């Protein structure tokens, strides 16, 4: 687990972006861009999301995590991806009731990871069973079911070379896309 001290430079840079002078903002922006590309960003962003940080910082962390999963998943050993998935599921449980922008980013993170983890065959059942059968989790489950087919069809930026060709995407994901498209056709 990442300590609060590891979060401090990121949180300080974010505060500078909000309240600092022009040169300070420029330096903070450069730091945050560099941070987002670093390998330490994986654990620090998850740590920020698990902490009681301000929603603005948590949204930055969720957005950074989305970028990491989209572009830098090769920084994580393939056998560590299930652990990342489990952490995302726990974060979704924690943010099931909101704030919604953070919850949506986490849903997108999980959807992109599902596309990359071709061995993960029970995506929807696992998400539904993990989030539980409570009224608080329904919005989260629906958000995930909405973004999953969108990422399958529109996630062109996802680096699939890590996990193999497009035809290895789990059938469940393509079925979700077909169901989504058939809904649009009926309307």
Secondary structure, DSSP 8 states (H G I E B T S, - for coil): ---HHHHHHHHHHHHHHHH--HHHHHHHHHHHHHHHHSTTHHHHHHHHHHTT--HHHHHHHHHHHHHHHHH-GGGS-GGGHHHHHHHHHHHHHHTTTS-HHHHHHHHHHHHHHHHH-TT---HHHHHHHHH-SSHHHHHHHHHHHHHHHHHHHH-TTS-GGGT--GGGS-HHHHHHHHHHHHHHHH-
